Amino acid sequence: MPDSGDDITAPFIQKIASVIRLSEQETAAIRELPVREADIRADQDIVREGDSPSRMFFIAEGITCTYKIVKESKRQIVGFHLPGDAPDLQSVHLKKLDIGITTMTPCKIGFVPHHAILDVCERFPRVTTAFWRHTLIDAAIFREWVANLGQRSAPTRIAHLLCEFFERCKAVGLVRNDTIDFPITQAEIGDAMGMSGVHVNRSLKELRSKGHFVLEDGTLQMLDWEGLKMAGDFSPDYLHIREHGG
């Protein structure tokens, strides 16, 4: 993932700007938030289910996932998060978390006290709208994942996931030469898609044989975007990205 430079809030601002147009004053208010930076290695929990944090965080670099632990300590991944995302923004108002969030790669994280977020929202009502829209889009993604797991075949589920990941990367400027970083293992895809490792492997082979993409060495290169969209029964409407009319 590209470096966010000296301004750790830049990816967060770019993500918000992808769903709502911010004024210079509103952008400055987000940029001036009191952020505490932290570098966190891969496979480390940032927050755990049951926590009652006094701060929220956004991702400046790296990838995280939201997960639930179910019977027999099995993990169900319920969402992936990219630079600019604020996966626990709901913690500003919901005081106990019902999910855990962990790093999938080394990450640079920006922590912001809840009181600072609430102060900005009070002074800039449209920033409140932007944050609200952010959480509503997260909810829309969760609904699409439920439909994906419940009603689509295994290859279609994975094709849909690849399309979503690519489209979200594009929205925050992470696509280069039709290629994105995709450091997600087949085991992690299985945890997200409710599939065994063998099933994931078989489904990926089937999709690769159609020539829609190349997935190797932690990168995803798109060769036939329209073909993969069709294979994944994918429409970006639920992402509500402004360039798609959001």
C-alpha positions in Angstrom: 0.0 0.0 0.0 1.3 3.5 -0.8 2.7 5.7 1.9 0.2 8.4 3.1 3.1 10.9 3.4 3.4 13.4 6.3 -0.4 13.8 6.7 -1.7 10.6 8.3 -5.3 11.8 7.8 -4.9 12.0 4.0 -6.3 8.5 3.2 -9.2 9.0 5.7 -10.1 12.3 4.0 -9.8 10.7 0.5 -12.2 8.0 1.6 -14.8 10.5 3.0 -14.4 12.6 -0.2 -15.2 9.5 -2.3 -18.7 9.4 -0.8 -19.5 13.0 0.0 -18.0 16.3 -1.3 -16.2 18.2 1.6 -15.5 21.9 1.7 -12.0 23.2 2.4 -13.1 24.1 6.0 -14.5 20.7 6.6 -11.4 19.0 5.2 -9.2 21.1 7.5 -11.3 20.2 10.5 -10.7 16.5 9.9 -7.0 17.1 9.1 -6.6 18.9 12.5 -8.0 16.1 14.6 -5.7 15.0 17.4 -4.4 11.8 15.9 -2.1 9.3 17.7 -0.2 7.2 15.2 0.6 3.6 15.8 2.5 1.0 13.7 1.0 -2.4 14.2 2.4 -5.7 12.9 0.3 -8.2 11.0 -2.2 -10.5 12.8 -2.7 -8.3 15.9 -6.0 -7.3 17.3 -6.7 -3.6 17.3 -10.0 -4.0 19.2 -11.8 -7.0 20.5 -15.4 -8.0 20.9 -16.7 -6.6 24.2 -14.3 -3.7 24.3 -15.6 -0.3 25.3 -13.0 2.0 23.6 -12.7 5.8 24.3 -11.3 6.3 20.8 -11.9 5.3 17.2 -9.4 4.6 14.5 -8.8 4.9 10.8 -6.4 3.0 8.6 -3.6 5.0 7.0 -1.7 2.0 5.5 -2.4 -1.7 5.4 -5.4 -3.9 5.5 -7.6 -5.0 8.5 -10.6 -7.3 8.8 -13.6 -7.3 11.0 -14.5 -10.7 12.5 -16.7 -12.7 14.8 -15.7 -15.8 16.8 -18.3 -18.5 16.7 -18.7 -21.9 18.2 -15.5 -24.0 18.6 -13.4 -20.8 18.2 -14.0 -20.6 14.5 -13.5 -17.2 12.9 -16.0 -15.6 10.5 -14.5 -12.6 8.7 -17.4 -10.2 8.0 -15.5 -7.4 6.3 -12.2 -6.2 4.9 -10.9 -2.7 5.4 -8.5 -0.6 3.3 -6.6 2.7 3.8 -9.1 5.4 4.6 -11.6 3.2 6.3 -12.7 3.8 9.9 -13.9 0.3 10.8 -15.0 1.1 14.4 -16.5 4.5 13.8 -19.7 3.2 15.3 -17.9 3.0 18.7 -18.4 6.8 19.0 -22.1 6.0 19.9 -22.2 2.2 20.6 -20.1 1.9 23.7 -19.5 -1.8 23.6 -18.1 -3.5 20.4 -19.8 -6.6 19.1 -16.9 -7.3 16.7 -13.2 -7.7 16.7 -10.9 -6.0 14.3 -7.4 -7.4 13.5 -4.6 -6.4 11.1 -4.0 -8.6 8.1 -0.8 -6.8 7.0 1.5 -4.4 8.9 -0.6 -1.3 9.4 -0.3 2.3 10.2 -3.3 3.3 12.3 -4.6 6.7 13.5 -6.4 6.8 16.8 -8.8 9.7 17.5 -10.5 10.3 20.9 -14.3 10.1 20.7 -14.6 13.5 22.3 -12.6 15.1 19.4 -14.9 13.4 16.8 -18.0 14.6 18.6 -16.6 18.2 18.8 -15.9 18.3 15.0 -19.4 16.9 14.4 -20.9 19.6 16.5 -19.0 22.4 14.7 -19.5 21.0 11.2 -22.8 19.2 10.7 -21.9 18.1 7.2 -18.9 16.2 8.7 -21.5 14.4 10.8 -23.3 13.6 7.6 -20.1 12.3 6.1 -19.4 10.0 9.1 -23.0 8.8 9.1 -22.8 8.0 5.4 -19.5 6.1 6.1 -21.3 3.8 8.6 -24.3 3.4 6.4 -22.1 2.2 3.5 -20.5 -0.2 5.9 -23.9 -1.6 6.7 -24.7 -1.8 2.9 -21.6 -3.8 2.4 -22.5 -6.2 5.3 -25.9 -6.7 3.7 -24.3 -7.5 0.3 -22.0 -10.0 2.1 -25.0 -11.8 3.6 -26.6 -12.1 0.2 -23.3 -13.2 -1.3 -22.8 -16.0 1.3 -26.4 -17.1 1.3 -27.4 -17.2 -2.3 -24.3 -17.3 -4.6 -22.2 -20.3 -5.7 -18.6 -20.6 -4.4 -16.9 -19.2 -7.6 -19.4 -16.4 -7.8 -18.8 -15.5 -4.2 -15.1 -15.2 -4.7 -15.5 -13.3 -8.0 -17.8 -10.9 -6.2 -15.3 -10.4 -3.4 -12.5 -9.7 -5.9 -14.7 -7.1 -7.7 -15.6 -5.4 -4.5 -12.0 -5.2 -3.3 -10.8 -3.8 -6.7 -13.6 -1.2 -6.8 -12.9 0.0 -3.3 -9.2 0.2 -4.0 -10.0 2.3 -7.1 -12.1 4.7 -5.1 -9.1 5.7 -2.9 -6.4 5.7 -5.6 -4.8 2.3 -4.9 -5.0 0.9 -8.5 -1.8 1.0 -10.6 -1.8 -0.4 -14.1 -5.0 -2.4 -13.4 -3.2 -4.0 -10.4 -3.8 -3.8 -6.7 -2.2 -5.3 -3.6 -4.2 -8.3 -2.5 -2.2 -9.9 0.3 -5.2 -12.1 1.4 -4.5 -15.8 1.8 -6.8 -18.6 0.6 -7.5 -19.5 4.2 -8.6 -15.9 4.9 -10.8 -16.0 1.8 -12.3 -19.2 3.2 -12.9 -17.5 6.6 -14.7 -14.6 4.7 -16.7 -16.7 2.3 -17.7 -19.7 4.5 -15.6 -22.2 2.5 -12.9 -24.8 3.1 -9.4 -24.2 1.8 -9.9 -26.9 -0.8 -13.1 -25.3 -2.0 -11.4 -21.9 -2.2 -8.5 -23.4 -4.2 -10.9 -25.2 -6.6 -13.0 -22.1 -7.1 -10.0 -19.8 -7.8 -8.7 -22.3 -10.4 -12.1 -22.2 -12.1 -12.1 -18.4 -12.2 -8.5 -18.2 -13.4 -9.2 -20.5 -16.3 -11.6 -17.9 -17.7 -8.8 -15.3 -18.0 -10.5 -12.6 -16.0 -7.5 -11.8 -13.7 -4.1 -12.9 -12.5 -3.7 -13.4 -8.8 -0.2 -14.1 -7.6 2.5 -12.9 -5.3 0.1 -10.8 -3.2 -1.2 -8.8 -6.2 -4.4 -8.9 -8.3 -4.1 -7.8 -11.9 -7.4 -7.2 -13.7 -7.5 -8.5 -17.3 -11.2 -8.6 -18.0 -13.2 -6.3 -15.6 -16.5 -6.8 -17.3 -16.1 -10.5 -17.5 -15.3 -10.7 -13.7 -18.2 -8.5 -12.9 -20.5 -10.9 -14.8 -18.9 -13.9 -13.1 -19.4 -12.3 -9.7 -22.9 -11.0 -10.3 -21.4 -7.7 -9.2 -22.8 -4.2 -9.3 -21.0 -1.4 -7.4 -24.2 0.4 -6.5 -24.1 -0.8 -2.9 -20.7 0.9 -2.3 -22.3 4.3 -3.0 -19.1 5.8 -4.4 -19.7 9.3 -5.5 -18.5 8.7 -9.1 -21.2 6.0 -9.4 -23.9 8.5 -8.3 -23.5 8.1 -4.5 
